[in-house]
Amino acid sequence: MSEFTTRFAPSPTGPLHLGHAYSALLAHDMAVKNGGDFLLRIEDIDRERSKPQWEEQIYQDLTWLGLCWPTPCLRQQTRQAAYDTALDKLWNMGLLYPCTCRRRDIQEALSAPQEGAPLMGPDGLVYPGTCRGLPAGFFPEEHPRPMDTVLRLDMARATRESDLFKTQTEPDNPFVSYGYFKELGEGPNGETGDVEFTPDDLIHRVGDVVLSRKGFGTSYHLSVVLDDAFQGVTHVVRGQDLFEATPIHVLLQSLLGLTTPVYHHHGLIRDDAGKRLAKRDDARAIATYRAEGATPTDIRKMIGL
């Protein structure tokens, strides 16, 4: 296993655009510079939206850009057994609970006058806890984990169970720091270094995130943590838009006994109006530039590499 391993993990749900090119090239260049490995992972847990033609185009676009990776690359659809094992562990620890709320239910609960202005977290509106908790006298380890349903992480219980906050020198204000790749790291305001978060941040600003979605068998938060650990990823290179999700992943790594990698959140490539690029923006798709005669060097110049 390399001492420096990065990865690029796109979802095959549409064409790669300039933002994907930036993230993939940055991760690849960092690995090469440090004598490490660059991996490609296909994040296809969304079986309905993931399409073979988009996966094939990912391979074509990245190869055209000059990237190479060990094959075959990991596909998340082959990893359900690992996700099930982790979910069973968290269920037996009493940290998960079933949730039947629809998006509309959450919006209505948060729009009640006594609730004040709803908070936005990494997954959108912070869940109000409508379904939180298990019945009194219910011991999860004595019951099978519910299948094909939404399961949420009880964030308050999880922060109490985690070792992250148990060894602090300030017990009244426990916090955790996770590091950035010092040379290139960017925080939400462009700063580098360590970022601190507390149990209160996770409980009130993140909330009870979903770890298993109906029809998916997992979620982004759970699968990315398990797959990075499985592949030995030491340096996670990803966009600034995932900055607020990283404390969730650090917490899950603690609960599941996994090593926390170094995180580097890079700036985002935006359109002329300042909005982050989306897969539906075909005008900035890598394949569009290829068809118009651009070269990989042209792409690097466009994105500042």
URKA-V299214 format. One record per backbone hydrogen bond with DSSP energy under -1.0 kcal/mol. NH is the residue of the N-H (numbers start at 1). CO is the residue of the C=O. Records with the same first field share a line. If there is no record, write none. Layout:
NH: CO / CO
This chain:
6: 37
8: 39
13: 11
18: 284
21: 17
22: 18
23: 19
24: 20
25: 21
26: 22
27: 23
28: 24
29: 25
30: 26
31: 27
32: 28
33: 29
34: 30
35: 32
36: 31
37: 4
39: 6
41: 8
42: 74
43: 10
44: 42
47: 45
50: 46
51: 12
55: 51
56: 52
57: 53
58: 54
59: 55
60: 56
61: 57
62: 58
63: 59
64: 60
65: 61
66: 63
67: 62
76: 42
78: 75
79: 76
83: 79
84: 80
85: 81
86: 82
87: 83
88: 84
89: 85
90: 86
91: 87
92: 88
93: 89
94: 91
95: 90
97: 152
99: 150
106: 102
107: 103
108: 104
109: 105
110: 106
111: 107
115: 112
116: 113
121: 124
124: 121
126: 119
132: 129
138: 135
142: 139
143: 140
151: 212
152: 97
153: 209
154: 95
155: 153
158: 154
159: 155
160: 156
161: 157
162: 158
166: 163
173: 170
176: 197
178: 195
185: 181
187: 191
190: 187
195: 178
197: 176
202: 198
203: 199
204: 200
205: 201
207: 202
209: 207
211: 151
212: 151
213: 218
216: 213
217: 213
223: 219
224: 220
225: 221
226: 222
227: 223
228: 224
229: 225
230: 226
231: 227
233: 228
234: 5
235: 5
236: 262
238: 264
240: 266
242: 239
243: 240
249: 245
250: 246
251: 247
252: 248
253: 249
254: 250
255: 251
256: 252
258: 253
262: 234
263: 179
264: 236
266: 238
271: 275
274: 271
277: 269
281: 278
282: 280
284: 281
285: 282
286: 16
289: 285
290: 286
291: 287
292: 288
293: 290
294: 289
299: 295
300: 296
301: 297
302: 298
303: 299
305: 300
